[in-house]
Amino acid sequence: MIRLYCRKKEGNMNLCKECRELEEYAHKRLSACKYGEQKTSCKKCPTHCYRKDMREQIRQIMRFAGPRMILYYPIEAIRHIFGK
């Protein structure tokens, strides 16, 4: 979703510095998540592992990229909708 946002909303061919940092942060937090592979979506999770500012950035990206996922990444969108 971050790559889609950066490409379509910001018009970058490659990830910009801010999006790259956010992507690295997200991977780091998800790899340290105590729920592991059984994790639900972050919205439903009882434990928020992102800092408040990063959580807001992710929220904005998901609002933009979420509806567009079905067009650009249909298989991933269907997996996300039906919980993998």
Secondary structure in CASP SS format (residue, H / E / C, confidence):
PFRMAT SS
TARGET T0000
AUTHOR 0000-0000-0000
METHOD secondary structure of the structure
MODEL  1
M C 1.00
I H 1.00
R H 1.00
L H 1.00
Y H 1.00
C H 1.00
R H 1.00
K H 1.00
K C 1.00
E C 1.00
G C 1.00
N C 1.00
M C 1.00
N C 1.00
L C 1.00
C C 1.00
K H 1.00
E H 1.00
C H 1.00
R H 1.00
E H 1.00
L H 1.00
E H 1.00
E H 1.00
Y H 1.00
A H 1.00
H H 1.00
K H 1.00
R H 1.00
L H 1.00
S H 1.00
A C 1.00
C C 1.00
K C 1.00
Y C 1.00
G H 1.00
E H 1.00
Q H 1.00
K C 1.00
T C 1.00
S C 1.00
C C 1.00
K C 1.00
K C 1.00
C C 1.00
P C 1.00
T C 1.00
H C 1.00
C C 1.00
Y C 1.00
R C 1.00
K H 1.00
D H 1.00
M H 1.00
R H 1.00
E H 1.00
Q H 1.00
I H 1.00
R H 1.00
Q H 1.00
I H 1.00
M H 1.00
R H 1.00
F H 1.00
A H 1.00
G H 1.00
P H 1.00
R H 1.00
M H 1.00
I H 1.00
L H 1.00
Y H 1.00
Y C 1.00
P H 1.00
I H 1.00
E H 1.00
A H 1.00
I H 1.00
R H 1.00
H H 1.00
I H 1.00
F C 1.00
G C 1.00
K C 1.00
END
